[in-house]
C-alpha cells in the first residue's frame, strides 16, 4: 500500500513585528528534494511522508529553526532576527562588511525573488531605489536603449560612467550590466563616497556599482521559470499641424519672409482639395507621427537551475529577450543570456569559484541601422521634415515623396519618406560578450586567508550594412531620385581585458573588544581594442550574395585602428572597531597607467572614515524605540584617467597629401601636440552622514551631505599660435570643478491585520560648478553650450528673450538685432547684456550678448516607493522624478518653419499675427527667431510612475499537487504615468544624451504593459 502523505501548512512571521516573511526556505531534513518557500505573506504548505519528519526554516538575516512535526497539521513559526547575519549582507569593494559597521556612504538594493519589472536593460532596476543616483534612458530603439548612470553629479569633463563590478569582474562601461538578465541579480550596491570607492582608486572616481548574482544553496534544489509578454507604446506623441493648417501657415510664412507679392506654395484651390480629400496623391492629410510610430511586442523568457550540497553549490541560467521597435521598419533586437555560478570547497583549506557570464545581442534594421533613426534624413526627423500634404503611399503603390506643389514656382523639395527608410536595405549587428572569472581561496588559519583570481572579458562586435540601388517616383510614376550604386559596409571591433587580482586578508578579535581586519592586494590588467571598417560598391544586383569576395568591384575602402592600456595597482584596507561602537576605516591605493609617461604614471589615493554607533552606548540601552543610531564621516581621494590611451604620446594624422610638382604625395603630419606631462585627475570628497533604525527596525532613516572637488581635470582649449603649425593640443591637467549636495532616504514597513505594507522615498539635491579652466584656459563655446568658470558644466548658452515686439515703435526704440533692418513686430526681442570685451550694453544685439540660459542637470531628484501584501496578493509601485532641470529643444518642429518643407508643432497655430498679438509665440517668416535662446528652453521637471506591478501567488496547497512550489501570475507596467509641463517630447530623455549635442530625433521612450508568470519547482 502506498504511504499516505501528510500535508503541513502554516505561516512564518518575524518575531520583532509579527509581519509575514516571504521567501523563507522550508525544507524537510534528510530529504533535500522536498522543500518549498513561503509566499508573499509568509504562508506555506508542504507534503511530508512521515509524521516524525523535521522541518528546517531558514531565511537570510534570521536564525534558522528546526521543528519536529509530531503529527501536527499546522506549524506557525516566528523567526528571530540574527544580528550577526544581518550585519554581514552588505557588499563593499573587495569583500563584505557588517552593515552596522559601515562608515562610508553605501546603499544596497536586494532582489530575492524573480525580477518581473519589464526592463530591457538591468540598469533600469536602479530607478527609485537609490539616492544620489541619476538614471537616464536616451533612446527607445531596441538594443540601443541602455540607461546611463551618474552618481553624485558630474566630476570630470570626460566620461562620468561609474565603475561596474559584477561578481568581482570589472567593466569599464555599463554594457555588461545593461545586458545582464535581471532575474540573475541578487544585489546592487552603490559606493558613493571616496571612503567606499577609494579601494578601487582611479577606477572609482565616478562611483562604483557592485552587482552580485544569485548562487546555488546547499541542500536546496530548485528550477525557476519566469516569462512575460507585453506591448510597448511611446510615452508621448508629438502633435504637428495637419495639412490644412500647414498649407495655410506655410503660405503666411513665405509672405512674411519674401513680401506680399511673393508666390505662395498652396493656392486656395489646393487647400480646398486637402479639405475635401479629392486628390490624396497630390494633396494628402498625413499624420506622420501616427504613420511612423506603432505599438510593438516584447517578450522575455528566463530559466534557471540551482542546488548543491555542503561541498559544492551551482546555479546555471539562460535567458531570451525579443523586442521590436515602436517605429515602423525592420528594427528588431534579440538577446540571449547564459550564466554559470559554481562554488566548491575542495579541502578545508581550499575553495574555488567559477563565474561565467555571456550574452549575444542581435540587432537588425534597414540600411544605416541605428543611424537610420537620427539626423536630418533620419526617420524621427520626418515628424517635421515630411510635409503632411505628402501621402505615405501613392495610389500606384510607390512611397510618397512629393506633393502637388512639387513643380510650382514656390516648389517643395522631395522628402525622405520614413516608411521607405525603415524598409530599405539591410543592416545586421552581432555583439557577443563573454566574461569568465576563476578564483581560489586558501585558508591558512581561521584568521588569515589568501585569494587569487584571473578574469577575462571578451567582446566581439560585427556589423553588416547593405545600401541597395533604389529609385523614388512621384504620383505619376516619374523618376524623382535615384541611388545608382549599391554599397556594402562591414565593421568589426574586438576587445579583450585580462585582470589578475591577489588579496591577503587577516581578521582578529582581541579581548572580545578590539576587532581588527585588514587586506592587502595587488592587481594587474591589460586591455586591448582593435577594429576595422571596409566598404565596397558595384554589386551586379541587390539580390546577389552580399559579401566582399562575391560581386562587388568598385571603390574598395578599408580603415582600422587599435589601442591598448595596461594598469598596475596596489591597494589596502584596515578596519577597526571597539566593542562595535567606535569605528575606523583606512583605505589606500596606488594606480599606475600606461597612458602616462614615466614620472607621471602613478596616482595615490588615501581615504579615512570613522563612525560612532551611539545606540550601543550604555546610556541608550533604555531607549527601546531606537534600534540603531550611527553618525559617520569620511574624507578621501580618487583619480581619473578617462582620456584617450595615447594622450602623452605624439600621434600623426594621415590623409594629408600634398603635390610635389604634378605628383600627389601621400603624407602624415603632426596636427595635435602630445602632452608628455599628463597625469591623473584627482577628486577629493568629504561626506558626513547618519543612519537610524527606529521602532524595532520598522522605520529607517539615512542622510548624507557631500562635497566633491575635482582638480587637474583634463582640458584642451588654450590659445595656440598659428606659427607652430598645429591645430590643437592634447588635454592638460588644468581645470577644477566642484559638486556638492544632500541626500536623505526614509523607509517604513508595517502591518494592519493581514495587510503588510512598506512605504519609502528619497531626495537628493545637487549643485555642479566649474571653478577654473587653468592658466590661459579659454571657455569652450559649443553650438548651444558653454564650459566656463562659475557655471555648471556644459550649461546652455545663448540669448535671453525678453519679449515679442508688438509695434514698429518698440522695434525702433530697441537695440538693433544682429544688424538686421528687417526686424519687425512679431519678432523675438533679445536682451542687450554686453558689448565688446565684456563692456556694458552697447545698443547692439550680437554674439557678445550671449549668456548662460539653462542648466542641463537637475537641482533635485526624488523617489517614492510602495509595497503591499494581502493574503496571496502583492502590489508594488515606484515613482521617480527630477526638478530644476532644463531641456533645450529646437530640432523637431519647435522652430517656425526653418526650412523649405518643415512642418511645425501644432501650438504654432497661435503664432503672432497683427490680429493675434501673441506674447508667447513670434510671427512666422520673421527675423532671427531661430537663434539659440531661452525661447527654446523648456522646464524638464517631471514625476513619473516608473514601475507598477500587481501579482497573485496561488496557495501551495493547490500547486504542490503538481510538484510546483510556487506559482505566481502578475501584470506590470513601466513608464505608465508622467506629470510634467513639457509637451510633445519625453522629459526624461536628455537631448542626445549629451547637452553639447542636442537632438530630439531619437526613438521616443516607451511605456510597457506586460502579463507574466513565475514558476518555481
Order of alpha helices (4+ residues) and beta strands (2+ residues): beta-beta-beta-beta-beta-beta-beta-alpha-beta-beta-beta-beta-beta-beta-beta-alpha-beta-alpha-beta-beta-alpha-alpha-alpha-beta-beta-beta-beta-alpha-alpha-beta-beta-beta-beta-beta-beta-beta-beta-beta-beta-beta-beta-beta-beta-beta-beta-beta-beta-beta-beta-beta-beta-alpha-beta-beta-beta-beta-beta-beta-beta-beta-beta-alpha-beta-beta
